[in-house]
Amino acid sequence: MSLFNKWWDAANSKDRSKMAELLDEDFIFLRHKTGEEWSKGEFLDYMLTGIRDKTTCENRRLIYENDEIIVSHSILDGPSGRNAVLLVRSVKDGKLVRAETGSTPLSIQ
């Protein structure tokens, strides 16, 4: 199973230990929208808060994956509105070492 799918399965099941296994100890999450950088623990805490329960993900698709990078796109609808999100993850030794997002607000039609 690809790392992309392993992460998706772990995140959807809210399994912190499985999610943590897939992240490098030096993992950094960068939100371009706010400029915030989160450590592995901060990212896991965020992923397992109620905010995820208030956000839906549509049209999740893998654009590209190899041993060094994963690029995906999805539409997220949540507290900050409806956004098209491009997510780039750097991979090192089979684990996610960095993730960066870029989002574009979508108008409701």
Backbone as CSV, one residue per row, in Angstrom:
resi,resn,N_x,N_y,N_z,CA_x,CA_y,CA_z,C_x,C_y,C_z
1,MET,0.845,-1.174,0.000,0.000,0.000,0.000,0.896,1.245,0.000
2,SER,0.494,2.236,-0.751,1.292,3.458,-0.854,1.252,4.235,0.466
3,LEU,2.260,5.049,0.686,2.312,5.893,1.878,1.115,6.836,1.909
4,PHE,0.718,7.348,0.760,-0.457,8.216,0.647,-1.693,7.517,1.212
5,ASN,-1.926,6.277,0.812,-3.091,5.525,1.287,-2.955,5.109,2.746
6,LYS,-1.736,4.780,3.181,-1.531,4.442,4.593,-1.886,5.634,5.473
7,TRP,-1.434,6.837,5.053,-1.751,8.032,5.834,-3.256,8.272,5.856
8,TRP,-3.891,8.181,4.708,-5.335,8.416,4.611,-6.096,7.469,5.542
9,ASP,-5.722,6.198,5.528,-6.394,5.209,6.377,-6.183,5.516,7.862
10,ALA,-4.954,5.842,8.246,-4.649,6.148,9.648,-5.381,7.409,10.105
11,ALA,-5.380,8.447,9.265,-6.040,9.708,9.622,-7.552,9.521,9.734
12,ASN,-8.140,8.791,8.805,-9.594,8.578,8.841,-10.031,7.734,10.033
13,SER,-9.175,6.831,10.460,-9.522,6.018,11.632,-9.126,6.713,12.937
14,LYS,-8.511,7.905,12.820,-8.069,8.696,13.977,-7.162,7.884,14.890
15,ASP,-6.288,7.093,14.266,-5.362,6.250,15.009,-4.041,6.999,15.182
16,ARG,-3.902,7.659,16.328,-2.720,8.491,16.571,-1.426,7.697,16.447
17,SER,-1.388,6.482,16.966,-0.139,5.708,16.914,0.233,5.357,15.477
18,LYS,-0.741,4.989,14.652,-0.446,4.692,13.246,-0.013,5.953,12.502
19,MET,-0.682,7.071,12.811,-0.307,8.334,12.175,1.124,8.701,12.576
20,ALA,1.438,8.579,13.856,2.773,8.927,14.356,3.856,8.066,13.717
21,GLU,3.557,6.787,13.477,4.524,5.879,12.839,4.889,6.330,11.425
22,LEU,3.975,7.022,10.765,4.198,7.444,9.384,4.900,8.795,9.281
23,LEU,5.083,9.467,10.425,5.742,10.771,10.446,7.149,10.647,11.020
24,ASP,8.107,11.278,10.371,9.475,11.352,10.867,9.482,12.124,12.190
25,GLU,10.438,11.834,13.066,10.517,12.546,14.345,10.693,14.050,14.154
26,ASP,11.330,14.467,13.062,11.560,15.886,12.785,10.502,16.480,11.857
27,PHE,9.362,15.828,11.739,8.288,16.274,10.851,7.896,17.725,11.134
28,ILE,7.665,18.473,10.056,7.179,19.862,10.131,5.992,19.991,9.171
29,PHE,4.931,20.644,9.653,3.779,20.970,8.824,3.746,22.478,8.664
30,LEU,3.723,22.955,7.421,3.700,24.386,7.129,2.388,24.749,6.454
31,ARG,1.665,25.688,7.054,0.429,26.216,6.456,0.779,27.530,5.794
32,HIS,0.790,27.553,4.485,1.142,28.777,3.764,0.133,29.892,4.032
33,LYS,-1.116,29.515,4.270,-2.169,30.508,4.495,-1.859,31.383,5.713
34,THR,-1.295,30.766,6.755,-1.026,31.501,7.996,0.470,31.661,8.286
35,GLY,1.304,30.880,7.618,2.736,30.915,7.892,3.142,30.098,9.104
36,GLU,2.179,29.431,9.722,2.470,28.629,10.915,3.266,27.372,10.545
37,GLU,4.184,26.987,11.435,4.895,25.709,11.335,4.590,24.913,12.594
38,TRP,4.155,23.670,12.392,3.836,22.809,13.518,4.787,21.620,13.554
39,SER,5.150,21.208,14.761,5.952,20.006,14.960,5.059,18.775,14.790
40,LYS,5.677,17.625,14.849,4.935,16.366,14.738,3.810,16.301,15.783
41,GLY,4.123,16.577,17.025,3.122,16.507,18.084,2.010,17.521,17.907
42,GLU,2.374,18.754,17.534,1.362,19.788,17.311,0.444,19.418,16.153
43,PHE,1.028,18.861,15.104,0.240,18.446,13.943,-0.724,17.319,14.311
44,LEU,-0.232,16.332,15.039,-1.104,15.225,15.449,-2.219,15.722,16.360
45,ASP,-1.891,16.622,17.284,-2.924,17.189,18.156,-4.008,17.864,17.319
46,TYR,-3.597,18.664,16.338,-4.552,19.358,15.480,-5.412,18.365,14.694
47,MET,-4.766,17.358,14.127,-5.490,16.388,13.311,-6.536,15.622,14.120
48,LEU,-6.329,15.512,15.409,-7.235,14.724,16.239,-8.190,15.579,17.073
49,THR,-8.253,16.880,16.779,-9.208,17.747,17.467,-10.558,17.698,16.769
50,GLY,-11.527,18.349,17.360,-12.870,18.394,16.803,-12.958,19.107,15.464
51,ILE,-11.951,19.923,15.115,-12.003,20.652,13.845,-12.107,19.680,12.671
52,ARG,-11.447,18.539,12.780,-11.515,17.546,11.703,-12.927,17.007,11.559
53,ASP,-13.660,16.939,12.664,-15.039,16.447,12.602,-15.955,17.443,11.911
54,LYS,-15.537,18.704,11.848,-16.341,19.752,11.224,-15.925,20.016,9.784
55,THR,-14.973,19.245,9.277,-14.451,19.460,7.929,-14.700,18.221,7.078
56,THR,-15.233,18.444,5.883,-15.420,17.335,4.950,-14.399,17.457,3.826
57,CYS,-14.011,16.312,3.310,-13.039,16.241,2.223,-13.729,15.616,1.008
58,GLU,-13.640,16.326,-0.114,-14.250,15.832,-1.350,-13.177,15.716,-2.437
59,ASN,-13.423,14.840,-3.355,-12.580,14.712,-4.550,-11.096,14.565,-4.233
60,ARG,-10.784,13.854,-3.168,-9.385,13.609,-2.812,-8.740,12.806,-3.931
61,ARG,-7.603,13.309,-4.401,-6.921,12.562,-5.465,-5.419,12.717,-5.343
62,LEU,-4.765,11.646,-5.652,-3.308,11.624,-5.686,-2.861,12.133,-7.048
63,ILE,-2.018,13.135,-7.049,-1.470,13.647,-8.303,-0.178,12.926,-8.642
64,TYR,0.686,12.754,-7.630,1.979,12.109,-7.888,2.542,11.577,-6.575
65,GLU,3.185,10.408,-6.644,3.861,9.842,-5.481,5.076,9.050,-5.930
66,ASN,6.199,9.276,-5.237,7.374,8.418,-5.383,8.050,8.330,-4.013
67,ASP,9.287,7.900,-3.949,9.981,7.709,-2.672,10.399,9.016,-2.011
68,GLU,10.220,10.146,-2.713,10.673,11.426,-2.173,9.567,12.463,-1.981
69,ILE,8.434,12.286,-2.663,7.406,13.314,-2.622,6.012,12.729,-2.882
70,ILE,5.012,13.344,-2.265,3.615,13.009,-2.516,2.886,14.331,-2.757
71,VAL,2.145,14.405,-3.848,1.362,15.594,-4.175,-0.093,15.160,-4.330
72,SER,-0.974,15.840,-3.598,-2.391,15.498,-3.693,-3.233,16.774,-3.722
73,HIS,-4.492,16.599,-4.108,-5.429,17.720,-4.198,-6.770,17.266,-3.669
74,SER,-7.465,18.169,-2.987,-8.813,17.866,-2.510,-9.579,19.169,-2.294
75,ILE,-10.850,19.033,-2.083,-11.715,20.148,-1.730,-12.105,19.945,-0.266
76,LEU,-11.782,20.931,0.573,-12.130,20.864,1.985,-13.223,21.889,2.267
77,ASP,-14.216,21.453,3.012,-15.310,22.328,3.397,-15.403,22.282,4.916
78,GLY,-15.107,23.419,5.553,-15.088,23.433,7.010,-15.224,24.824,7.572
79,PRO,-14.773,25.012,8.820,-14.919,26.295,9.498,-14.318,27.482,8.745
80,SER,-13.269,27.257,7.965,-12.658,28.372,7.223,-13.244,28.502,5.815
81,GLY,-14.343,27.800,5.539,-14.992,27.884,4.235,-14.640,26.718,3.337
82,ARG,-15.006,26.850,2.095,-14.765,25.812,1.081,-13.495,26.196,0.316
83,ASN,-12.508,25.290,0.316,-11.208,25.582,-0.283,-10.692,24.419,-1.119
84,ALA,-10.046,24.768,-2.222,-9.285,23.784,-2.989,-7.900,23.748,-2.348
85,VAL,-7.442,22.557,-1.977,-6.190,22.434,-1.223,-5.206,21.540,-1.965
86,LEU,-4.028,22.087,-2.201,-2.918,21.328,-2.759,-1.986,21.009,-1.598
87,LEU,-1.666,19.749,-1.423,-0.828,19.304,-0.310,0.396,18.604,-0.871
88,VAL,1.566,19.089,-0.469,2.830,18.500,-0.891,3.519,17.959,0.355
89,ARG,3.895,16.684,0.299,4.568,16.041,1.426,5.937,15.539,0.966
90,SER,6.957,15.869,1.720,8.300,15.347,1.458,8.449,14.031,2.210
91,VAL,9.095,13.062,1.563,9.263,11.732,2.132,10.749,11.446,2.304
92,LYS,11.098,10.881,3.459,12.483,10.485,3.730,12.453,9.158,4.466
93,ASP,13.149,8.184,3.932,13.217,6.863,4.557,11.830,6.269,4.828
94,GLY,10.902,6.489,3.890,9.575,5.901,3.989,8.626,6.595,4.939
95,LYS,9.023,7.772,5.457,8.162,8.515,6.370,7.970,9.938,5.861
96,LEU,6.864,10.543,6.284,6.603,11.938,5.927,7.479,12.820,6.805
97,VAL,8.258,13.700,6.182,9.170,14.558,6.928,8.726,16.021,6.908
98,ARG,7.929,16.383,5.915,7.448,17.762,5.795,6.164,17.757,4.974
99,ALA,5.236,18.622,5.344,4.012,18.785,4.588,3.716,20.273,4.475
100,GLU,3.313,20.690,3.294,2.973,22.090,3.054,1.659,22.142,2.294
101,THR,0.813,23.093,2.677,-0.462,23.250,1.985,-0.567,24.619,1.356
102,GLY,-1.302,24.642,0.295,-1.718,25.893,-0.324,-3.209,25.755,-0.584
103,SER,-3.970,26.782,-0.245,-5.404,26.663,-0.445,-5.943,27.877,-1.191
104,THR,-6.973,27.612,-1.967,-7.660,28.647,-2.715,-9.124,28.633,-2.329
105,PRO,-9.631,29.744,-1.788,-11.062,29.790,-1.443,-11.919,29.602,-2.690
106,LEU,-12.977,28.826,-2.540,-13.912,28.598,-3.636,-15.216,29.322,-3.323
107,SER,-15.747,29.988,-4.306,-17.019,30.664,-4.091,-18.139,29.652,-4.192
108,ILE,-19.201,29.898,-3.452,-20.366,29.011,-3.468,-21.251,29.420,-4.648
109,GLN,-21.576,28.443,-5.470,-22.402,28.727,-6.644,-23.629,27.868,-6.638
